[in-house]
């Protein structure tokens, strides 16, 4: 059962990394659509920052999860 949990965590980490990459891929298209909305013209920098920050958090969290669970799937992981 523990090996199944580790495998699920590893797959979840990879999914987080891919979601973060997807955010970076979609930012230019999303920003073009958001720029057309006049109410957001004064906060475009903040919106762009939030999108990039979200992508960094997703990739960082995914890398951490993969790093913490990769060794466990091979039976080499620490007990912590």
N, C-alpha and C positions, 0 to 999 in steps of 0.2 A: 504494500500500500504506500509506503514511503517513497518508493521509486516512481510510482504513478504521480504522486504529488510533486516531486521534483521535476518530472517531465512536463507537467502542466505549468509549473512556474517558469520553466525554461521557454516553453512555447509562448506564454504570456509576455515574457520579457522581449522576445523577438517581435511579437505583435505590437508592443509599445514602441519599439525602435522603428518599425515600419510606419506606424501612425505618425510618429514625429517627422519622418522623412516626407510623408504625405502632406503634412502641414506646410513644410517648407516648399513643397512643389506647388501647392495651391495658393500660397500667399499672393503672388502677383495677380492671378485672376480674380481673387476675392477683393484685393485692394482696388482694382479697376471698377468693380461693381459698387464698392462702398464709396468711392470718390464721387460717383454720380448722385449720391444722396447729399444734398446741400447742408443738412444739419450736422454732418460729421466732418465737414471741411476744417473746422478749427481743432479737431482732436485726432487728425490723421496720424501724426507721429505716435501718439499714445496707442492707438489701435494697432498700428504696425508693430510697435514694441511688444504689445501683448501677444500678438500672433507668434512672433519669433520666440518670445519667452516660453510660450506654451510648447512650441516645437522642441526647444532645448530641454525643457522639463521632461517631456515624453521620451526623448532619446536618452537623456541622462538616467531616468528611472529604468528604462529598458536595459541599458548597459549594466547598471548596478544589479538588476535582477538576474541577468544572464551570467554576470561575473560570479555572483553569490551561489548560483545553482548549477553552473557548468561542471564544476569539480564533483559535486554530489552525484550527478548522473553517472559519472565514471567510477564512483565509489572512492574517490580521492578527497572528498570534501572534509572540512573540519567539523567538529562536534558543535560548534557555536552557531 
